[in-house]
Amino acid sequence: MRIFLFGLLLGGLSGGLTQHYTGHPQLAACVGIVAAVATWLGTATVIFCFESE
């Protein structure tokens, strides 16, 4: 659950900062979604790799 919330936090932060600097809401939404999914996938990959040892 913490990883899910961490991904949402990073996605929201990335999207918010993108919205602030560019003023483009669709770009900010895309950046936020990509950041959240990348966080989840990256964390899942690390967990999978270290638990397979």
mmCIF file of the N, C-alpha and C atoms, coordinates in Angstrom:
data_MODEL
# 
_entry.id   MODEL 
# 
loop_
_atom_site.group_PDB 
_atom_site.id 
_atom_site.type_symbol 
_atom_site.label_atom_id 
_atom_site.label_alt_id 
_atom_site.label_comp_id 
_atom_site.label_asym_id 
_atom_site.label_entity_id 
_atom_site.label_seq_id 
_atom_site.pdbx_PDB_ins_code 
_atom_site.Cartn_x 
_atom_site.Cartn_y 
_atom_site.Cartn_z 
_atom_site.occupancy 
_atom_site.B_iso_or_equiv 
_atom_site.pdbx_formal_charge 
_atom_site.auth_seq_id 
_atom_site.auth_comp_id 
_atom_site.auth_asym_id 
_atom_site.auth_atom_id 
_atom_site.pdbx_PDB_model_num 
ATOM 1   N N  . MET A 1 1  ? 0.824  -1.202  0.000   1.00 0.00 ? 1  MET A N  1 
ATOM 2   C CA . MET A 1 1  ? 0.000  0.000   0.000   1.00 0.00 ? 1  MET A CA 1 
ATOM 3   C C  . MET A 1 1  ? 0.864  1.260   0.000   1.00 0.00 ? 1  MET A C  1 
ATOM 4   N N  . ARG A 1 2  ? 1.995  1.187   0.701   1.00 0.00 ? 2  ARG A N  1 
ATOM 5   C CA . ARG A 1 2  ? 2.868  2.364   0.737   1.00 0.00 ? 2  ARG A CA 1 
ATOM 6   C C  . ARG A 1 2  ? 3.445  2.686   -0.635  1.00 0.00 ? 2  ARG A C  1 
ATOM 7   N N  . ILE A 1 3  ? 3.753  1.641   -1.408  1.00 0.00 ? 3  ILE A N  1 
ATOM 8   C CA . ILE A 1 3  ? 4.297  1.863   -2.749  1.00 0.00 ? 3  ILE A CA 1 
ATOM 9   C C  . ILE A 1 3  ? 3.252  2.535   -3.647  1.00 0.00 ? 3  ILE A C  1 
ATOM 10  N N  . PHE A 1 4  ? 2.013  2.092   -3.523  1.00 0.00 ? 4  PHE A N  1 
ATOM 11  C CA . PHE A 1 4  ? 0.932  2.695   -4.299  1.00 0.00 ? 4  PHE A CA 1 
ATOM 12  C C  . PHE A 1 4  ? 0.789  4.177   -3.961  1.00 0.00 ? 4  PHE A C  1 
ATOM 13  N N  . LEU A 1 5  ? 0.780  4.506   -2.685  1.00 0.00 ? 5  LEU A N  1 
ATOM 14  C CA . LEU A 1 5  ? 0.651  5.900   -2.261  1.00 0.00 ? 5  LEU A CA 1 
ATOM 15  C C  . LEU A 1 5  ? 1.875  6.720   -2.655  1.00 0.00 ? 5  LEU A C  1 
ATOM 16  N N  . PHE A 1 6  ? 3.053  6.099   -2.582  1.00 0.00 ? 6  PHE A N  1 
ATOM 17  C CA . PHE A 1 6  ? 4.277  6.787   -2.999  1.00 0.00 ? 6  PHE A CA 1 
ATOM 18  C C  . PHE A 1 6  ? 4.221  7.128   -4.488  1.00 0.00 ? 6  PHE A C  1 
ATOM 19  N N  . GLY A 1 7  ? 3.720  6.190   -5.295  1.00 0.00 ? 7  GLY A N  1 
ATOM 20  C CA . GLY A 1 7  ? 3.555  6.455   -6.729  1.00 0.00 ? 7  GLY A CA 1 
ATOM 21  C C  . GLY A 1 7  ? 2.572  7.579   -6.990  1.00 0.00 ? 7  GLY A C  1 
ATOM 22  N N  . LEU A 1 8  ? 1.458  7.575   -6.246  1.00 0.00 ? 8  LEU A N  1 
ATOM 23  C CA . LEU A 1 8  ? 0.488  8.665   -6.397  1.00 0.00 ? 8  LEU A CA 1 
ATOM 24  C C  . LEU A 1 8  ? 1.085  10.002  -5.983  1.00 0.00 ? 8  LEU A C  1 
ATOM 25  N N  . LEU A 1 9  ? 1.866  10.002  -4.920  1.00 0.00 ? 9  LEU A N  1 
ATOM 26  C CA . LEU A 1 9  ? 2.507  11.235  -4.459  1.00 0.00 ? 9  LEU A CA 1 
ATOM 27  C C  . LEU A 1 9  ? 3.473  11.771  -5.516  1.00 0.00 ? 9  LEU A C  1 
ATOM 28  N N  . LEU A 1 10 ? 4.321  10.903  -6.038  1.00 0.00 ? 10 LEU A N  1 
ATOM 29  C CA . LEU A 1 10 ? 5.269  11.351  -7.062  1.00 0.00 ? 10 LEU A CA 1 
ATOM 30  C C  . LEU A 1 10 ? 4.568  11.771  -8.346  1.00 0.00 ? 10 LEU A C  1 
ATOM 31  N N  . GLY A 1 11 ? 3.524  11.051  -8.720  1.00 0.00 ? 11 GLY A N  1 
ATOM 32  C CA . GLY A 1 11 ? 2.761  11.428  -9.908  1.00 0.00 ? 11 GLY A CA 1 
ATOM 33  C C  . GLY A 1 11 ? 2.088  12.777  -9.747  1.00 0.00 ? 11 GLY A C  1 
ATOM 34  N N  . GLY A 1 12 ? 1.497  12.993  -8.584  1.00 0.00 ? 12 GLY A N  1 
ATOM 35  C CA . GLY A 1 12 ? 0.847  14.275  -8.314  1.00 0.00 ? 12 GLY A CA 1 
ATOM 36  C C  . GLY A 1 12 ? 1.845  15.420  -8.266  1.00 0.00 ? 12 GLY A C  1 
ATOM 37  N N  . LEU A 1 13 ? 2.973  15.167  -7.651  1.00 0.00 ? 13 LEU A N  1 
ATOM 38  C CA . LEU A 1 13 ? 4.011  16.196  -7.570  1.00 0.00 ? 13 LEU A CA 1 
ATOM 39  C C  . LEU A 1 13 ? 4.559  16.526  -8.959  1.00 0.00 ? 13 LEU A C  1 
ATOM 40  N N  . SER A 1 14 ? 4.839  15.508  -9.736  1.00 0.00 ? 14 SER A N  1 
ATOM 41  C CA . SER A 1 14 ? 5.353  15.733  -11.091 1.00 0.00 ? 14 SER A CA 1 
ATOM 42  C C  . SER A 1 14 ? 4.331  16.457  -11.959 1.00 0.00 ? 14 SER A C  1 
ATOM 43  N N  . GLY A 1 15 ? 3.093  16.015  -11.892 1.00 0.00 ? 15 GLY A N  1 
ATOM 44  C CA . GLY A 1 15 ? 2.049  16.667  -12.675 1.00 0.00 ? 15 GLY A CA 1 
ATOM 45  C C  . GLY A 1 15 ? 1.813  18.101  -12.242 1.00 0.00 ? 15 GLY A C  1 
ATOM 46  N N  . GLY A 1 16 ? 1.826  18.322  -10.946 1.00 0.00 ? 16 GLY A N  1 
ATOM 47  C CA . GLY A 1 16 ? 1.624  19.677  -10.429 1.00 0.00 ? 16 GLY A CA 1 
ATOM 48  C C  . GLY A 1 16 ? 2.731  20.629  -10.833 1.00 0.00 ? 16 GLY A C  1 
ATOM 49  N N  . LEU A 1 17 ? 3.965  20.159  -10.750 1.00 0.00 ? 17 LEU A N  1 
ATOM 50  C CA . LEU A 1 17 ? 5.086  21.006  -11.154 1.00 0.00 ? 17 LEU A CA 1 
ATOM 51  C C  . LEU A 1 17 ? 5.073  21.271  -12.663 1.00 0.00 ? 17 LEU A C  1 
ATOM 52  N N  . THR A 1 18 ? 4.701  20.255  -13.430 1.00 0.00 ? 18 THR A N  1 
ATOM 53  C CA . THR A 1 18 ? 4.597  20.454  -14.881 1.00 0.00 ? 18 THR A CA 1 
ATOM 54  C C  . THR A 1 18 ? 3.506  21.464  -15.205 1.00 0.00 ? 18 THR A C  1 
ATOM 55  N N  . GLN A 1 19 ? 2.374  21.358  -14.528 1.00 0.00 ? 19 GLN A N  1 
ATOM 56  C CA . GLN A 1 19 ? 1.273  22.311  -14.734 1.00 0.00 ? 19 GLN A CA 1 
ATOM 57  C C  . GLN A 1 19 ? 1.720  23.728  -14.371 1.00 0.00 ? 19 GLN A C  1 
ATOM 58  N N  . HIS A 1 20 ? 2.462  23.847  -13.292 1.00 0.00 ? 20 HIS A N  1 
ATOM 59  C CA . HIS A 1 20 ? 2.919  25.165  -12.839 1.00 0.00 ? 20 HIS A CA 1 
ATOM 60  C C  . HIS A 1 20 ? 3.878  25.800  -13.852 1.00 0.00 ? 20 HIS A C  1 
ATOM 61  N N  . TYR A 1 21 ? 4.820  25.003  -14.355 1.00 0.00 ? 21 TYR A N  1 
ATOM 62  C CA . TYR A 1 21 ? 5.843  25.566  -15.231 1.00 0.00 ? 21 TYR A CA 1 
ATOM 63  C C  . TYR A 1 21 ? 5.392  25.732  -16.677 1.00 0.00 ? 21 TYR A C  1 
ATOM 64  N N  . THR A 1 22 ? 4.512  24.839  -17.163 1.00 0.00 ? 22 THR A N  1 
ATOM 65  C CA . THR A 1 22 ? 4.125  24.925  -18.570 1.00 0.00 ? 22 THR A CA 1 
ATOM 66  C C  . THR A 1 22 ? 2.750  25.529  -18.773 1.00 0.00 ? 22 THR A C  1 
ATOM 67  N N  . GLY A 1 23 ? 1.856  25.385  -17.794 1.00 0.00 ? 23 GLY A N  1 
ATOM 68  C CA . GLY A 1 23 ? 0.497  25.881  -17.945 1.00 0.00 ? 23 GLY A CA 1 
ATOM 69  C C  . GLY A 1 23 ? -0.340 25.029  -18.890 1.00 0.00 ? 23 GLY A C  1 
ATOM 70  N N  . HIS A 1 24 ? 0.106  23.837  -19.171 1.00 0.00 ? 24 HIS A N  1 
ATOM 71  C CA . HIS A 1 24 ? -0.582 22.948  -20.107 1.00 0.00 ? 24 HIS A CA 1 
ATOM 72  C C  . HIS A 1 24 ? -1.146 21.757  -19.328 1.00 0.00 ? 24 HIS A C  1 
ATOM 73  N N  . PRO A 1 25 ? -2.460 21.718  -19.088 1.00 0.00 ? 25 PRO A N  1 
ATOM 74  C CA . PRO A 1 25 ? -3.025 20.683  -18.216 1.00 0.00 ? 25 PRO A CA 1 
ATOM 75  C C  . PRO A 1 25 ? -2.942 19.265  -18.781 1.00 0.00 ? 25 PRO A C  1 
ATOM 76  N N  . GLN A 1 26 ? -3.060 19.097  -20.090 1.00 0.00 ? 26 GLN A N  1 
ATOM 77  C CA . GLN A 1 26 ? -2.980 17.745  -20.658 1.00 0.00 ? 26 GLN A CA 1 
ATOM 78  C C  . GLN A 1 26 ? -1.573 17.180  -20.553 1.00 0.00 ? 26 GLN A C  1 
ATOM 79  N N  . LEU A 1 27 ? -0.584 18.001  -20.777 1.00 0.00 ? 27 LEU A N  1 
ATOM 80  C CA . LEU A 1 27 ? 0.797  17.571  -20.620 1.00 0.00 ? 27 LEU A CA 1 
ATOM 81  C C  . LEU A 1 27 ? 1.070  17.208  -19.159 1.00 0.00 ? 27 LEU A C  1 
ATOM 82  N N  . ALA A 1 28 ? 0.563  18.013  -18.239 1.00 0.00 ? 28 ALA A N  1 
ATOM 83  C CA . ALA A 1 28 ? 0.755  17.743  -16.817 1.00 0.00 ? 28 ALA A CA 1 
ATOM 84  C C  . ALA A 1 28 ? 0.117  16.419  -16.418 1.00 0.00 ? 28 ALA A C  1 
ATOM 85  N N  . ALA A 1 29 ? -1.061 16.123  -16.950 1.00 0.00 ? 29 ALA A N  1 
ATOM 86  C CA . ALA A 1 29 ? -1.721 14.854  -16.645 1.00 0.00 ? 29 ALA A CA 1 
ATOM 87  C C  . ALA A 1 29 ? -0.904 13.681  -17.167 1.00 0.00 ? 29 ALA A C  1 
ATOM 88  N N  . CYS A 1 30 ? -0.391 13.798  -18.376 1.00 0.00 ? 30 CYS A N  1 
ATOM 89  C CA . CYS A 1 30 ? 0.430  12.725  -18.947 1.00 0.00 ? 30 CYS A CA 1 
ATOM 90  C C  . CYS A 1 30 ? 1.704  12.506  -18.144 1.00 0.00 ? 30 CYS A C  1 
ATOM 91  N N  . VAL A 1 31 ? 2.356  13.577  -17.762 1.00 0.00 ? 31 VAL A N  1 
ATOM 92  C CA . VAL A 1 31 ? 3.582  13.470  -16.976 1.00 0.00 ? 31 VAL A CA 1 
ATOM 93  C C  . VAL A 1 31 ? 3.283  12.829  -15.626 1.00 0.00 ? 31 VAL A C  1 
ATOM 94  N N  . GLY A 1 32 ? 2.192  13.221  -14.990 1.00 0.00 ? 32 GLY A N  1 
ATOM 95  C CA . GLY A 1 32 ? 1.826  12.638  -13.704 1.00 0.00 ? 32 GLY A CA 1 
ATOM 96  C C  . GLY A 1 32 ? 1.544  11.152  -13.799 1.00 0.00 ? 32 GLY A C  1 
ATOM 97  N N  . ILE A 1 33 ? 0.821  10.742  -14.835 1.00 0.00 ? 33 ILE A N  1 
ATOM 98  C CA . ILE A 1 33 ? 0.509  9.321   -15.021 1.00 0.00 ? 33 ILE A CA 1 
ATOM 99  C C  . ILE A 1 33 ? 1.776  8.518   -15.291 1.00 0.00 ? 33 ILE A C  1 
ATOM 100 N N  . VAL A 1 34 ? 2.630  9.035   -16.144 1.00 0.00 ? 34 VAL A N  1 
ATOM 101 C CA . VAL A 1 34 ? 3.880  8.331   -16.461 1.00 0.00 ? 34 VAL A CA 1 
ATOM 102 C C  . VAL A 1 34 ? 4.759  8.217   -15.221 1.00 0.00 ? 34 VAL A C  1 
ATOM 103 N N  . ALA A 1 35 ? 4.846  9.260   -14.426 1.00 0.00 ? 35 ALA A N  1 
ATOM 104 C CA . ALA A 1 35 ? 5.670  9.210   -13.215 1.00 0.00 ? 35 ALA A CA 1 
ATOM 105 C C  . ALA A 1 35 ? 5.120  8.194   -12.215 1.00 0.00 ? 35 ALA A C  1 
ATOM 106 N N  . ALA A 1 36 ? 3.810  8.154   -12.052 1.00 0.00 ? 36 ALA A N  1 
ATOM 107 C CA . ALA A 1 36 ? 3.210  7.194   -11.116 1.00 0.00 ? 36 ALA A CA 1 
ATOM 108 C C  . ALA A 1 36 ? 3.439  5.760   -11.587 1.00 0.00 ? 36 ALA A C  1 
ATOM 109 N N  . VAL A 1 37 ? 3.199  5.493   -12.853 1.00 0.00 ? 37 VAL A N  1 
ATOM 110 C CA . VAL A 1 37 ? 3.369  4.128   -13.371 1.00 0.00 ? 37 VAL A CA 1 
ATOM 111 C C  . VAL A 1 37 ? 4.840  3.716   -13.345 1.00 0.00 ? 37 VAL A C  1 
ATOM 112 N N  . ALA A 1 38 ? 5.735  4.625   -13.679 1.00 0.00 ? 38 ALA A N  1 
ATOM 113 C CA . ALA A 1 38 ? 7.164  4.310   -13.639 1.00 0.00 ? 38 ALA A CA 1 
ATOM 114 C C  . ALA A 1 38 ? 7.613  3.997   -12.214 1.00 0.00 ? 38 ALA A C  1 
ATOM 115 N N  . THR A 1 39 ? 7.070  4.704   -11.241 1.00 0.00 ? 39 THR A N  1 
ATOM 116 C CA . THR A 1 39 ? 7.401  4.424   -9.844  1.00 0.00 ? 39 THR A CA 1 
ATOM 117 C C  . THR A 1 39 ? 6.937  3.027   -9.458  1.00 0.00 ? 39 THR A C  1 
ATOM 118 N N  . TRP A 1 40 ? 5.700  2.694   -9.816  1.00 0.00 ? 40 TRP A N  1 
ATOM 119 C CA . TRP A 1 40 ? 5.169  1.376   -9.468  1.00 0.00 ? 40 TRP A CA 1 
ATOM 120 C C  . TRP A 1 40 ? 5.951  0.264   -10.152 1.00 0.00 ? 40 TRP A C  1 
ATOM 121 N N  . LEU A 1 41 ? 6.232  0.424   -11.438 1.00 0.00 ? 41 LEU A N  1 
ATOM 122 C CA . LEU A 1 41 ? 6.948  -0.619  -12.170 1.00 0.00 ? 41 LEU A CA 1 
ATOM 123 C C  . LEU A 1 41 ? 8.397  -0.745  -11.708 1.00 0.00 ? 41 LEU A C  1 
ATOM 124 N N  . GLY A 1 42 ? 9.035  0.376   -11.458 1.00 0.00 ? 42 GLY A N  1 
ATOM 125 C CA . GLY A 1 42 ? 10.413 0.342   -10.984 1.00 0.00 ? 42 GLY A CA 1 
ATOM 126 C C  . GLY A 1 42 ? 10.533 -0.313  -9.625  1.00 0.00 ? 42 GLY A C  1 
ATOM 127 N N  . THR A 1 43 ? 9.632  0.003   -8.741  1.00 0.00 ? 43 THR A N  1 
ATOM 128 C CA . THR A 1 43 ? 9.652  -0.596  -7.410  1.00 0.00 ? 43 THR A CA 1 
ATOM 129 C C  . THR A 1 43 ? 9.332  -2.080  -7.486  1.00 0.00 ? 43 THR A C  1 
ATOM 130 N N  . ALA A 1 44 ? 8.356  -2.443  -8.306  1.00 0.00 ? 44 ALA A N  1 
ATOM 131 C CA . ALA A 1 44 ? 8.018  -3.856  -8.470  1.00 0.00 ? 44 ALA A CA 1 
ATOM 132 C C  . ALA A 1 44 ? 9.191  -4.635  -9.058  1.00 0.00 ? 44 ALA A C  1 
ATOM 133 N N  . THR A 1 45 ? 9.925  -4.039  -9.980  1.00 0.00 ? 45 THR A N  1 
ATOM 134 C CA . THR A 1 45 ? 11.084 -4.695  -10.564 1.00 0.00 ? 45 THR A CA 1 
ATOM 135 C C  . THR A 1 45 ? 12.168 -4.924  -9.523  1.00 0.00 ? 45 THR A C  1 
ATOM 136 N N  . VAL A 1 46 ? 12.426 -3.925  -8.703  1.00 0.00 ? 46 VAL A N  1 
ATOM 137 C CA . VAL A 1 46 ? 13.434 -4.073  -7.652  1.00 0.00 ? 46 VAL A CA 1 
ATOM 138 C C  . VAL A 1 46 ? 13.028 -5.154  -6.669  1.00 0.00 ? 46 VAL A C  1 
ATOM 139 N N  . ILE A 1 47 ? 11.785 -5.170  -6.257  1.00 0.00 ? 47 ILE A N  1 
ATOM 140 C CA . ILE A 1 47 ? 11.309 -6.195  -5.321  1.00 0.00 ? 47 ILE A CA 1 
ATOM 141 C C  . ILE A 1 47 ? 11.406 -7.577  -5.951  1.00 0.00 ? 47 ILE A C  1 
ATOM 142 N N  . PHE A 1 48 ? 11.012 -7.695  -7.209  1.00 0.00 ? 48 PHE A N  1 
ATOM 143 C CA . PHE A 1 48 ? 11.062 -8.990  -7.895  1.00 0.00 ? 48 PHE A CA 1 
ATOM 144 C C  . PHE A 1 48 ? 12.493 -9.476  -8.025  1.00 0.00 ? 48 PHE A C  1 
ATOM 145 N N  . CYS A 1 49 ? 13.408 -8.609  -8.369  1.00 0.00 ? 49 CYS A N  1 
ATOM 146 C CA . CYS A 1 49 ? 14.800 -9.016  -8.563  1.00 0.00 ? 49 CYS A CA 1 
ATOM 147 C C  . CYS A 1 49 ? 15.455 -9.427  -7.261  1.00 0.00 ? 49 CYS A C  1 
ATOM 148 N N  . PHE A 1 50 ? 15.199 -8.730  -6.188  1.00 0.00 ? 50 PHE A N  1 
ATOM 149 C CA . PHE A 1 50 ? 15.837 -9.052  -4.920  1.00 0.00 ? 50 PHE A CA 1 
ATOM 150 C C  . PHE A 1 50 ? 15.196 -10.233 -4.209  1.00 0.00 ? 50 PHE A C  1 
ATOM 151 N N  . GLU A 1 51 ? 13.946 -10.522 -4.474  1.00 0.00 ? 51 GLU A N  1 
ATOM 152 C CA . GLU A 1 51 ? 13.301 -11.664 -3.839  1.00 0.00 ? 51 GLU A CA 1 
ATOM 153 C C  . GLU A 1 51 ? 13.576 -12.959 -4.573  1.00 0.00 ? 51 GLU A C  1 
ATOM 154 N N  . SER A 1 52 ? 14.059 -12.880 -5.805  1.00 0.00 ? 52 SER A N  1 
ATOM 155 C CA . SER A 1 52 ? 14.334 -14.097 -6.569  1.00 0.00 ? 52 SER A CA 1 
ATOM 156 C C  . SER A 1 52 ? 15.681 -14.700 -6.231  1.00 0.00 ? 52 SER A C  1 
ATOM 157 N N  . GLU A 1 53 ? 16.474 -14.027 -5.407  1.00 0.00 ? 53 GLU A N  1 
ATOM 158 C CA . GLU A 1 53 ? 17.805 -14.535 -5.042  1.00 0.00 ? 53 GLU A CA 1 
ATOM 159 C C  . GLU A 1 53 ? 17.697 -15.592 -3.972  1.00 0.00 ? 53 GLU A C  1 
# 
